[in-house]
Amino acid sequence: MTGPSTLRVAMCQLNLRVGDLAGNMAALSQAYDCAETAGADIALFPELAICGYPPEDLLLKPGFVEDLQEAVEQFALGVTGHCTAVLGWVERHGSELFNAAAVVHDCKILSSYRKQALPNYGVFDEKRYFSAGNADQCLYEIGGVIVSVTVCEDVWVDAGPVLAAARGGAAIAVNINASPFHIGKQQVRQEMLSRRAVEAGIPVVYLNLVGGQDELVFDGGSVVVGADGEIEARLPRFETACSVVDVPVVDLPVVDEPGASLAVLHVSSAQEKSNSPEKENHSQPLAEVGSPMEEVWKALVLGLHDYVTKNGFAQVVIGLSGGVDSSIVAALAMDALGPESVHGVLMPSRFSSDHSLSDAEELARNLGIDYRTVPIEAAHLALLDLLAPSFEGHTADLTEENLQSRIRGVLLMALSNKFGWMVLTTGNKSETAVGYSTLYGDTAGGLAVIKDVPKLLVYELCAWRNAQQSLDVIPSSVLTKAPSAELRPDQRDDQSLPAYEVLDPIIEGYVDQDLTTEELVAIGHDAELVSKIVGLIDTAEYKRRQSPPGIRISQKAFGRDRRIPITNLYAPGQLPE
């Protein structure tokens, strides 16, 4: 081996804010200075780091793109040391925009790699904004090592840009990302990265964004994968981390393939390291891998924390019913924001059971959060009296029940307006799917924390959270009693819906897997029940469209992932034979 045996890489896994050009630039500059002090040859920053990801239609504002480019140029002025910075930005060429990675050294943007594979599925709309880069990529000599740079989706392509770079002479592939979380995503990522490293025969350095942005959670978990496909280093998930990793450089076979070689831009040589800070030996970071329940809990906590704080709120308010959904939301809020920032409100009516009130109070005491009781009975009776002339001759039905939910929504919003607290709603994915909620009642709020969490998973998460300490933070009675909205005497959820053990698999099949009713029946579900549930899901679209955003943990959440028209008359089999 004639060159260096390692490349020192600073992996800057940062939590950035969409649109905060000045704040993001400051965070990058601080991390760069740390990388330079640690003797790094290269500092990696996330995809679209300066503007945050995803910027969505901010990209359609010419002034935004101009300000972004100016911010990158200002950042470059601080890149004065041996260390080269690679960061995501928007490159403009004429009327086209490119999702790109800027290579910055000696106060200048030396080059820009344009992302080739633009995702346009699920939560991604990159083809709405960006043009794709071509395959004529450039390699970079950094610290005497030939390095390739790619962006996010590029590394997912079999026999794609990473393999082309290796055949062209790259000894290490770096890939900067803004890759959002869903259950099981990290395992899929690591398996893909192992395949990619083995396919290319070179180490792959994968740097990911961390933090919450609206519905999305970016989980970090940046890794270095050796040429043999084994994990060499791993950063923690769901938290900011800046770690220095010494990536081994492998001897590459000479590939005599016409057109395979790629142009190499000299950035810094091995000899130039003599002027850089002396490297200290250190251990490679290898963060522990958590359990599936732990990763979901941490994703929800991070998404909740960042949605609240990045939108300028410091405290939240939650209606506490004594049920499992409001209990888990309160526990998540306490973990995300601290007990001093969470306020619970008990709003009993004549239909509220004594055990619901005692469970809600015990929960609040266990969490150490502020709580108060605001009975709604007087308000409910007053509204019934007010509406009595209009309702004369009509029997009581859901209308009178839903008034209670809407009164509670009004009270929570009043507290929000008065004290500046964000209202957290408590509807789960199962209820959201079938419309088991009251529009402008329990759907009124700023964030639907468990909107993408099915009911059965709610129970599993509660059990996991209780197991983390000796005290059952969520009272055991909350987890064992029958779920109920308590809007009429002796009401239970299973009077309106099938058991969640039956309901949740149907919802997952129809919503998450896009199975037809016939396919659902074929795998064992009752045909009449499937028809009923599918009908409820389809007709509840208007409710979902008006509900708050919710934290995405599945591959198909209500919102960005699933865009169904409200006015929709399609039904399979409607055409004449």
Secondary structure, DSSP 4 states (H G I P E B T S, - for coil): --S-SEEEEEEEE-B--TT-HHHHHHHHHHHHHHHHHTT-SEEE--TTTTT-S--GGGGG-HHHHHHHHHHHHHHHHT--SS-EEEEEEEEEETTEEEEEEEEEETTEEEEEEEP-----STT--GGGT-PPP-S---EEEETTEEEEEEEGGGGGSTTSHHHHHHHTT-SEEEEE---B--TTHHHHHHHHHHHHHHHHTS-EEEE--EEEETTEEEEB--EEE-TTS-EEEEPPBSS-EEEEEEEEPPPPPP---TT----EEE---SGGGGGSPPPPP-PPPBPPPPPHHHHHHHHHHHHHHHHHHHTT---EEEE--SSHHHHHHHHHHHHHH-GGGEEEEE---TT--HHHHHHHHHHHHHHT-EEEE---HHHHHHHHHHHHHHHTTS---HHHHHHHHHHHHHHHHHHHHHH-PEEEE---HHHHHHT-S-TTTTT-SSEETTTTS-HHHHHHHHHHHHHTSSS-SS-HHHHHSPP---SSTT--GGGTS--HHHHHHHHIIIIIS---HHHHHHTT--HHHHHHHHHHHHHTHHHHHTSPPB---SSS-BTTTB---SS----TT-S--
